[in-house]
């Protein structure tokens, strides 16, 4: 079964890097790595509000250990 992303991209799916294909394939996946987080200072109040509802990350950092489960 093809994922929604595979269906949306059609033939362009094959042009995605292998890591993105693995992430967007149908089914579950876990990606582990490190993330650099940056944002402009003026966005801080908005990020704090979004953090209250569980969205996004509210702090900057370099090489932050990250685990994404889908």
Steps between C-alpha positions, in 0.01 A plus 500: 500500500633846411511779757316826444834668427591236239163550334533879505852502354439231238811442286690769696499267802807325356690832501473536880809410706479152660462646852189696398355200318549289814330763715199545271439135408171346607513363854701586806858621516745642751766754407780571748756775457596852597325827424611863490216729613503868413234768471484881501466668840168665402340151474565413867153606631324303226713192567415517871130505415535210259699307761197515732306287251791263441615635165853579392810546708534807722879516533806541284777246489770328298534127470186433707440124525180431308267204459207521258244219511238466232 
